[in-house]
Amino acid sequence: MSEQTADGTESVTDGEKRGGFPRFRHTPAGPDFGRFVEAMRRLQDLAVSTNVPDDVLADIATQAEELADRLTPYEVPEGKSPAGSNIQLPGRGSLLMLPWMVEKFDTEGVRSTGVFRRYHLGGNGAAHGGVLPLLFDDVFGMTVHAGGRPISRTGYLHINYRAITPLNTQLVIEGKVDRVEGRKTFVSARLTDLDGKLLADGEALMIELLPGQP
Ligand SMILES: CCCCCCCC(=O)SCCNC(=O)CCNC(=O)[C@H](O)C(C)(C)COP(=O)(O)OP(=O)(O)OC[C@H]1O[C@@H](n2cnc3c(N)ncnc32)[C@H](O)[C@@H]1OP(=O)(O)O
């Protein structure tokens, strides 16, 4: 059971297996939202890959501050932005997520494809080790959801780095539910290139939230 609240979310009572999570309404992305996010991603890539002369940078910094000032009046609470819930966009429209596209989402598992970009550089041309857990954790969250399991949080996440993960190369990750034990869903995933070369694999324990757990 749930009831509508004034801010458009639904508060959840103990009968639903969502812990203390409100049930957000989907916020559709408008026609220019995907373009906006991609432009922001380009800026992120350039912010970590340019060496701009001071006089030029002063002007660019002012422009960046002006852009932020233009966006600020439109800030909304969690669940009210199109970022994160628009599965037709790379990274579901969230700048935090890797710009990958979900290609399969069903009870058998989740498959997502995409590239690590310059923004994700670690060292010597390879993806930063810290962005792989982000990709895996997000895929595990979707895998639990696609598998029809209740809303859950990551208890642990283990990644094995099997080979250097290249930038700007189309890759694929596939996640699946391995087994369920009460509140616990054990999931695993493999990250490969398009020739099937294993780059990383991982497993996680996703724990169903109890009523009221945030
Ligand atoms: C849309 C929103 C959700 C999307 C999910 C996206 C994934 C995420 O990134 S979530 C963010 C990262 N994770 C977190 O912040 C979680 C923080 N931790 C917590 O909130 C709590 O520890 C929580 C809710 C997971 C579990 O707490 P609690 O309900 O007290 O569980 P607890 O009773 O200790 O453990 C339940 C079972 O899991 C087991 N368990 C818990 N943690 C671990 C662990 N790290 N390793 C092994 N087993 C564990 C326990 O042993 C127990 O097993 P059993 O039932 O067999 O005795």
The ligand as a Gaussian input file, in Angstrom:
#p B3LYP/6-31G(d) Opt

LIG

0 1
 C       16.859000       2.566000      -6.438000
 C       17.696000       2.422000      -5.218000
 C       18.415000       1.128000      -5.083000
 C       19.336000       0.861000      -6.244000
 C       20.456000       0.007000      -5.780000
 C       21.748000       0.459000      -6.381000
 C       22.851000      -0.227000      -5.672000
 C       23.516000       0.680000      -4.656000
 O       24.482000       1.273000      -5.002000
 S       22.949000       0.828000      -3.078000
 C       24.208000       1.892000      -2.328000
 C       25.340000       1.120000      -1.708000
 N       24.873000       0.288000      -0.618000
 C       24.533000       0.810000       0.585000
 O       24.615000       2.002000       0.842000
 C       24.067000      -0.184000       1.595000
 C       24.400000       0.272000       3.029000
 N       24.030000      -0.798000       3.959000
 C       22.767000      -0.911000       4.403000
 O       21.917000      -0.059000       4.180000
 C       22.448000      -2.133000       5.228000
 O       23.647000      -2.781000       5.555000
 C       21.526000      -3.128000       4.439000
 C       20.139000      -2.522000       4.309000
 C       22.093000      -3.452000       3.040000
 C       21.437000      -4.452000       5.188000
 O       21.228000      -4.158000       6.554000
 P       20.325000      -5.123000       7.459000
 O       18.912000      -5.112000       7.004000
 O       20.599000      -4.767000       8.866000
 O       20.909000      -6.537000       7.033000
 P       21.580000      -7.644000       7.928000
 O       20.505000      -8.239000       8.792000
 O       22.844000      -7.155000       8.547000
 O       21.989000      -8.672000       6.772000
 C       21.011000      -9.362000       6.009000
 C       21.712000     -10.596000       5.489000
 O       22.744000     -10.172000       4.560000
 C       24.020000     -10.604000       5.021000
 N       24.993000      -9.553000       4.765000
 C       24.833000      -8.217000       4.968000
 N       25.929000      -7.549000       4.544000
 C       26.775000      -8.484000       4.097000
 C       28.090000      -8.419000       3.525000
 N       28.730000      -7.261000       3.319000
 N       28.696000      -9.581000       3.148000
 C       28.040000     -10.787000       3.302000
 N       26.785000     -10.893000       3.833000
 C       26.185000      -9.757000       4.222000
 C       23.850000     -10.861000       6.521000
 O       24.784000     -11.792000       7.009000
 C       22.424000     -11.397000       6.562000
 O       22.437000     -12.732000       6.108000
 P       21.403000     -13.832000       6.770000
 O       20.013000     -13.312000       6.499000
 O       21.710000     -15.099000       6.010000
 O       21.721000     -13.880000       8.230000

